[in-house]
Each structure stands twice: as structure tokens, then as C-alpha cells.
Amino acid sequence: MSLLDSAIVRLLPAVPKTVVQHFSARYIAGATLAEAVAVVRDLNAGAKMATVDVLGEEITREEETRAIAQAYRDLFAAIDEASLDSNVSVKLTALGLGLSYELCRENLLDVVRTAAGYGNFVRIDMEDATTTDDTLRLYRELREGGHDNVGVVLQARLKRTLDDIAALADLRPSVRLCKGIYLEPAAIAFTDAEAIRVNFLRCVDSLLDGGCYVGLATHDEWLIGESLARVSQHGLGREEYELQMLLGVREARRDELVAEGHRLRVYVPFGEHWYGYSVRRLQENPAMATTIAKATAGRLLGLRS
Ligand SMILES: Cc1cc2nc3c(=O)[nH]c(=O)nc-3n(C[C@H](O)[C@H](O)[C@H](O)COP(=O)(O)OP(=O)(O)OC[C@H]3O[C@@H](n4cnc5c(N)ncnc54)[C@H](O)[C@@H]3O)c2cc1C
């Protein structure tokens, strides 16, 4: 990444929302449930599974968290009605974690019970490191309460993750493993790209050795290859692991992996609260930086491009 690109990427939060929306459209199914259903239907037609996320990142009031829980109820009904091959992903802050642990648990239980009623599954996304303890605590509470249709996400970026895998081992958790999008301080996280990769593979080994179901969530070609080699060494069948990618990223590669016989799930976010998610995705895609800078300059100067 050039110095100019990285500077622009850091300045993204200052870019007008309309510009961000334009460039992030590829990463988001749309604002409505109907749009999300249409995207999942297309993915399913191309032999991909989905996990749908109701975006709710800028939420600050209890009523808003209840509305997100309701949106998940509607989502499960829509998935069922259209016979889609999709589970859901939830962010605990959208369900109220930033307001109170109890409120979040109540909303999450509601979502997990609704899912169970439809024979569906809930993946709890992992957010920044201030939420890790509460997220893993809630996950354990649910599992110990007999809710087995729930999985969690672990981030290879965090130094604690191997210990977390060991601590969760008695639950044989279903884990989505990713690098981790939130930039955390060096005291608690690997900051070097190679160190994150190395830790990702250590985590894959540890999870597979522990007999866990793993969703390998990465677009990193080297990591995909190394992870799949481990899956093969463990002699896992097609149904015993999955690859995961984000909507709008490496679409051609997705097709190849499916053609090679792997199951692949695409993360499909939708909803009104698209902004925070969009900025993070664009920050991961430095190739867009110059284009966005030009569009922003054009807008600020009152030009139309
Ligand atoms: C299904 C799924 C769920 C996730 N859930 C979480 C979560 O709960 N918590 C969390 O912290 N993180 C989550 N992430 C994000 C993850 O942690 C990484 O930040 C992200 O996947 C980028 O890391 P990478 O492994 O793909 O490697 P990178 O090295 O970042 O990317 C490898 C290559 O993929 C392509 N690429 C990656 N991102 C983009 C993009 N936005 N636009 C265009 N091309 C791109 C580029 O070609 C890049 O060179 C999730 C990722 C996936 C795939």
C-alpha cells in the first residue's frame, strides 16, 4: 500500500456518507430484508451457503436493541419461508451489550430460541477486545443452558485466542476463525501480518485437534491453502468444516473453491445501519483509496463524476 493510499484509508471516517455508501454497495445486500433474501437466493443458486447479519452497530437505546431482535425474528421467518440455506450472525453490541449485559443476554436468548424453533443456527460475531470476555461468557452461559444451536467467533490477531480455545474446549464449540478486523494494541494483539497468519494456523490446529467444527473465514490465499491442508490431514469430510467469505470479496475464488468441492458460506449484511461496517470493509481494500479520494474531492468541489 502506498503512503498516499494508507493516509486516505485512515481518513475514511471523514469522507461524506454518500460517497462511502456508493463505494461500499458491493459489501452490503441492501437496506431491506427483501434485498437480503434476494442476495441469499442468488448465493444458494450458486451452491453457496449464507449467514445474514442485521446491521446495528450505531445503536445506543434499548428500544433499538429490541428492534434488532425483532428484525432477527423476521429474518428467520423469511429464511424458512423461502427455504434458504442460511444461518444468521449477530453482533452483541447491536443486541445491547454496550448498554447492559442482562439486556444483551435477554435479546440474544430471544434470537437463539427463535432460531431453534426454525431449526436454525446463530453465530455470535466477535467485536473489539473490550467485548471479548463478555462475549465468551455469554456464549458459555448459553451452551451450559442447553442451547447448542449457537457458535462463536475467535480472532487470530489476539494473543489470548489460543488460551480461549483451550478454555472453551469442554464445550467443543463451533468456531468461526478469522484474523480479526479491529486494530488492537500490541500489548494484547499481534500487529505484524505474518505473526497473525502464524497464530491463525496454530488456532486451526488447536481447534481441529479438539474436534471442533471450524468456519475458516479468510480471503488470504496462503491461509486458505494451509488451512485446507490441515483439514485434509485430519481426514475431515465435506460436512465437517466450511470456508467463509464476505459478500463482495473474491467472488471468482469463491466459485473455484465450491467447484473443488468445499462448502462455502458468504456473510451477508443488510439493514439501515450500514455505515460502520462499510468503513471497515473499505479500510481493508486499499485499492479503493485513490478512487474514493477522487470522488470525495469531486463532491467537495461540487463536481459530478
Ligand atoms: C465470513 C467472515 C466473517 C467475519 N467475521 C468477523 C468477526 O466476527 N470479527 C472480526 O473481527 N472480523 C471478522 N471478519 C473479518 C476478518 O477478521 C478480517 O478482517 C478480514 O477477513 C480480512 O482478513 P483476511 O483473512 O481476508 O486477509 P487479508 O490479508 O486482509 O485479505 C486477503 C485478500 O483478500 C482480499 N480482501 C480482503 N478484504 C477485502 C475487502 N474488504 N475488499 C476487497 N478485497 C478484500 C484482498 O485481495 C486481500 O489481499 C470476518 C471475515 C469473514 C470472511
The ligand as an SDF file (V2000), in Angstrom:
LIG
                    3D

 53 58  0  0  0  0  0  0  0  0999 V2000
  -17.1970  -14.5560    6.8860 C   0  0  0  0  0  0  0  0  0  0  0  0
  -16.3650  -13.6090    7.6780 C   0  0  0  0  0  0  0  0  0  0  0  0
  -16.7900  -13.2060    8.9270 C   0  0  0  0  0  0  0  0  0  0  0  0
  -16.0020  -12.3380    9.6930 C   0  0  0  0  0  0  0  0  0  0  0  0
  -16.3870  -12.0480   10.9800 N   0  0  0  0  0  0  0  0  0  0  0  0
  -15.5720  -11.2990   11.7540 C   0  0  0  0  0  0  0  0  0  0  0  0
  -15.8510  -11.0940   13.1360 C   0  0  0  0  0  0  0  0  0  0  0  0
  -16.8490  -11.5840   13.6930 O   0  0  0  0  0  0  0  0  0  0  0  0
  -14.9810  -10.3330   13.8500 N   0  0  0  0  0  0  0  0  0  0  0  0
  -13.8550   -9.7700   13.2840 C   0  0  0  0  0  0  0  0  0  0  0  0
  -13.1080   -9.1110   13.9880 O   0  0  0  0  0  0  0  0  0  0  0  0
  -13.5920   -9.9430   11.9730 N   0  0  0  0  0  0  0  0  0  0  0  0
  -14.4050  -10.6900   11.2110 C   0  0  0  0  0  0  0  0  0  0  0  0
  -14.0870  -10.8890    9.8820 N   0  0  0  0  0  0  0  0  0  0  0  0
  -13.0250  -10.0750    9.2440 C   0  0  0  0  0  0  0  0  0  0  0  0
  -11.6780  -10.7000    9.3720 C   0  0  0  0  0  0  0  0  0  0  0  0
  -11.2610  -10.6740   10.7090 O   0  0  0  0  0  0  0  0  0  0  0  0
  -10.6390   -9.9410    8.5250 C   0  0  0  0  0  0  0  0  0  0  0  0
  -10.5490   -8.6300    8.9430 O   0  0  0  0  0  0  0  0  0  0  0  0
  -10.9340   -9.9440    7.0300 C   0  0  0  0  0  0  0  0  0  0  0  0
  -11.4630  -11.1670    6.6150 O   0  0  0  0  0  0  0  0  0  0  0  0
   -9.6720   -9.6760    6.2520 C   0  0  0  0  0  0  0  0  0  0  0  0
   -8.7090  -10.6480    6.5500 O   0  0  0  0  0  0  0  0  0  0  0  0
   -8.3140  -11.8340    5.5270 P   0  0  0  0  0  0  0  0  0  0  0  0
   -8.0470  -13.0350    6.3400 O   0  0  0  0  0  0  0  0  0  0  0  0
   -9.3410  -11.9730    4.4910 O   0  0  0  0  0  0  0  0  0  0  0  0
   -6.9040  -11.3910    4.9650 O   0  0  0  0  0  0  0  0  0  0  0  0
   -6.4190  -10.0690    4.2100 P   0  0  0  0  0  0  0  0  0  0  0  0
   -4.9510  -10.2120    4.1590 O   0  0  0  0  0  0  0  0  0  0  0  0
   -6.9920   -8.8390    4.8320 O   0  0  0  0  0  0  0  0  0  0  0  0
   -7.0520  -10.2110    2.7890 O   0  0  0  0  0  0  0  0  0  0  0  0
   -6.5750  -11.1230    1.8380 C   0  0  0  0  0  0  0  0  0  0  0  0
   -7.0060  -10.6530    0.4630 C   0  0  0  0  0  0  0  0  0  0  0  0
   -8.4330  -10.6620    0.3780 O   0  0  0  0  0  0  0  0  0  0  0  0
   -8.9010   -9.5530   -0.3500 C   0  0  0  0  0  0  0  0  0  0  0  0
   -9.7140   -8.6920    0.5280 N   0  0  0  0  0  0  0  0  0  0  0  0
   -9.8140   -8.7600    1.8800 C   0  0  0  0  0  0  0  0  0  0  0  0
  -10.6940   -7.8540    2.3380 N   0  0  0  0  0  0  0  0  0  0  0  0
  -11.1550   -7.1820    1.2590 C   0  0  0  0  0  0  0  0  0  0  0  0
  -12.0910   -6.1320    1.0610 C   0  0  0  0  0  0  0  0  0  0  0  0
  -12.7600   -5.5690    2.0760 N   0  0  0  0  0  0  0  0  0  0  0  0
  -12.3290   -5.6910   -0.1980 N   0  0  0  0  0  0  0  0  0  0  0  0
  -11.6910   -6.2420   -1.2360 C   0  0  0  0  0  0  0  0  0  0  0  0
  -10.7930   -7.2430   -1.1200 N   0  0  0  0  0  0  0  0  0  0  0  0
  -10.5250   -7.7120    0.1060 C   0  0  0  0  0  0  0  0  0  0  0  0
   -7.6890   -8.8320   -0.8530 C   0  0  0  0  0  0  0  0  0  0  0  0
   -7.3560   -9.3710   -2.1060 O   0  0  0  0  0  0  0  0  0  0  0  0
   -6.6350   -9.2150    0.1540 C   0  0  0  0  0  0  0  0  0  0  0  0
   -5.3400   -9.1190   -0.3420 O   0  0  0  0  0  0  0  0  0  0  0  0
  -14.8110  -11.8050    9.1390 C   0  0  0  0  0  0  0  0  0  0  0  0
  -14.3820  -12.2150    7.8810 C   0  0  0  0  0  0  0  0  0  0  0  0
  -15.1160  -13.1180    7.1580 C   0  0  0  0  0  0  0  0  0  0  0  0
  -14.5880  -13.5860    5.8470 C   0  0  0  0  0  0  0  0  0  0  0  0
  1  2  1  0
  2  3  1  0
  2 52  2  0
  3  4  2  0
  4  5  1  0
  4 50  1  0
  5  6  2  0
  6  7  1  0
  6 13  1  0
  7  8  2  0
  7  9  1  0
  9 10  1  0
 10 11  2  0
 10 12  1  0
 12 13  2  0
 13 14  1  0
 14 15  1  0
 14 50  1  0
 15 16  1  0
 16 17  1  0
 16 18  1  0
 18 19  1  0
 18 20  1  0
 20 21  1  0
 20 22  1  0
 22 23  1  0
 23 24  1  0
 24 25  2  0
 24 26  1  0
 24 27  1  0
 27 28  1  0
 28 29  2  0
 28 30  1  0
 28 31  1  0
 31 32  1  0
 32 33  1  0
 33 34  1  0
 33 48  1  0
 34 35  1  0
 35 36  1  0
 35 46  1  0
 36 37  1  0
 36 45  1  0
 37 38  2  0
 38 39  1  0
 39 40  1  0
 39 45  2  0
 40 41  1  0
 40 42  2  0
 42 43  1  0
 43 44  2  0
 44 45  1  0
 46 47  1  0
 46 48  1  0
 48 49  1  0
 50 51  2  0
 51 52  1  0
 52 53  1  0
M  END
$$$$
